[in-house]
Amino acid sequence: PAVYILGAGHVGRELANLFQHLPVRTVLIDQRAGELALCSAAVEKRQSAIPEIDIMTAPPGSAFVVLTHDHGLDFLLASAALERGDAAYVGLIGSATKRAKFRGWCLKHCDGLTIEELICPIGAGGSRDKRPAVIAAFVVADVIAALTSETAAEAPHRGNAPLIAAQ
């Protein structure tokens, strides 16, 4: 399965560091070459001027973690991921306030898009700790759980199916 990290800031780089050790294809996407260059993880790094295209062309069942440097871009990317209708996980960094603002933005700009599947804030279920590595650890756990449940649902006849099916 594919995990798209949209934003190569502190938390995005920590996510890449953790995902590189898991059986997923990880793509770290940012518009800023300098931020991508700071990532030493063994993941695919992609500088993209229009990251919505990366979302649109991702394989079905992909996971998307949106944490760019710009709230407006976050809203565009999160809505693009939700509009696909086939994402295993769509997460948006932020707070309850940002989720409420996103909901209002969607009502105004996204013809009937529901945000019920959106995880926002990401990584909040386990701790109030705001350090990037801690947030990333909780997000990775959530994403892997989502990918695992998707795989299990797709393979009901496999007895003891692997947690994440090889592609």
C-alpha positions in Angstrom: 0.0 0.0 0.0 1.0 3.6 -0.6 1.3 6.3 2.0 1.5 9.9 0.7 3.0 12.5 3.1 2.1 15.9 1.8 4.5 18.3 3.5 8.1 17.8 4.3 8.3 19.9 7.4 9.3 18.6 10.9 6.4 16.2 11.3 6.5 15.1 7.6 10.1 14.2 7.9 9.5 12.3 11.2 6.7 10.4 9.5 9.1 9.5 6.6 11.7 8.3 9.1 9.2 5.9 10.7 7.4 4.7 7.6 10.7 3.8 5.9 10.8 0.7 8.2 7.4 -0.5 7.4 6.0 -2.6 4.5 4.5 0.4 2.7 5.5 2.6 -0.3 6.1 6.0 1.2 6.1 9.2 -0.9 7.1 12.5 0.7 5.8 15.4 -1.4 6.5 19.1 -1.0 6.8 22.1 -3.2 10.0 23.2 -1.4 13.2 21.5 -2.5 15.0 22.7 0.6 12.6 20.9 3.0 12.8 17.7 0.9 16.6 17.9 1.1 16.4 17.8 4.9 14.8 14.3 4.8 17.4 11.5 5.1 14.8 8.7 5.2 14.9 6.0 2.5 11.5 7.0 0.9 10.5 8.4 -2.4 10.9 12.2 -2.3 8.9 14.2 -4.9 9.0 18.0 -5.4 5.6 18.8 -6.9 4.2 22.2 -7.8 0.7 20.8 -8.0 0.4 18.0 -5.4 -3.3 17.5 -6.2 -2.1 15.6 -9.2 -0.1 13.2 -6.9 -3.3 12.6 -5.0 -5.4 12.1 -8.1 -3.0 9.6 -9.5 -2.3 7.6 -6.3 -3.4 4.0 -6.3 -6.8 3.1 -4.8 -6.6 2.4 -1.0 -3.7 4.8 -0.5 -3.3 6.8 2.8 -2.8 10.6 2.7 -1.3 12.6 5.5 -1.7 16.4 4.9 0.6 18.7 6.8 1.9 21.4 4.5 3.2 24.9 5.5 0.0 26.5 4.3 -3.6 26.2 5.6 -5.2 26.9 2.2 -3.1 24.3 0.5 -3.9 21.8 3.4 -7.6 22.4 2.7 -7.2 21.8 -1.1 -5.2 18.6 -0.6 -7.4 17.2 2.1 -10.5 17.8 0.1 -8.8 16.2 -3.0 -8.0 13.1 -1.0 -11.5 12.9 0.5 -13.1 13.4 -2.9 -11.4 10.3 -4.2 -13.7 8.2 -2.0 -11.3 5.3 -1.9 -8.6 6.4 0.5 -7.7 4.1 3.4 -6.8 7.1 5.5 -7.0 10.9 5.2 -5.4 12.9 8.0 -4.9 16.6 8.4 -2.6 18.2 10.9 -4.2 20.8 13.1 -6.7 21.2 15.8 -10.5 21.0 16.5 -10.6 24.6 15.4 -8.9 23.8 12.1 -11.3 20.9 11.5 -14.2 23.3 12.0 -12.7 25.8 9.6 -12.2 23.0 7.1 -15.8 21.9 7.4 -16.9 25.5 6.7 -14.6 25.8 3.8 -15.9 22.5 2.3 -19.5 23.7 2.7 -18.6 26.8 0.7 -16.3 25.2 -1.9 -16.8 21.4 -2.2 -20.3 20.7 -3.4 -21.6 18.2 -0.8 -18.2 16.7 0.3 -18.5 15.1 3.7 -15.6 15.2 6.0 -16.7 12.5 8.4 -13.8 10.2 7.3 -11.2 13.0 7.9 -8.9 12.5 10.8 -8.1 16.0 12.2 -6.2 16.6 14.3 -3.8 13.8 13.4 -1.9 12.0 16.2 -4.1 13.4 18.9 -5.6 10.2 20.1 -2.6 9.1 22.2 -1.0 12.1 23.7 -1.0 15.9 24.2 2.7 15.9 23.4 3.4 18.2 20.5 6.9 17.0 19.6 7.1 16.0 15.9 8.5 12.5 16.6 5.7 11.8 19.1 2.9 13.1 16.8 4.5 11.0 14.0 4.5 7.8 16.1 0.8 8.1 16.8 0.0 8.9 13.2 2.0 6.0 11.9 0.0 3.7 14.3 -3.3 5.1 13.0 -2.3 4.8 9.3 -1.1 1.2 9.7 -4.3 0.3 11.5 -6.3 1.8 8.7 -4.3 0.0 6.0 -4.5 -3.3 8.0 -8.3 -3.1 8.3 -8.6 -2.3 4.6 -6.4 -5.3 3.7 -8.3 -7.6 6.1 -11.6 -6.6 4.6 -10.4 -7.3 1.1 -9.1 -10.8 1.9 -11.9 -12.5 3.9 -11.0 -16.0 2.7 -7.3 -16.0 3.7 -7.4 -17.3 7.3 -4.3 -15.7 8.8 -3.7 -13.1 6.1 -0.6 -10.9 6.5 -1.1 -7.6 8.2 -0.3 -5.8 4.9 -0.5 -7.7 1.7 2.5 -7.4 -0.6 2.0 -5.7 -3.9 
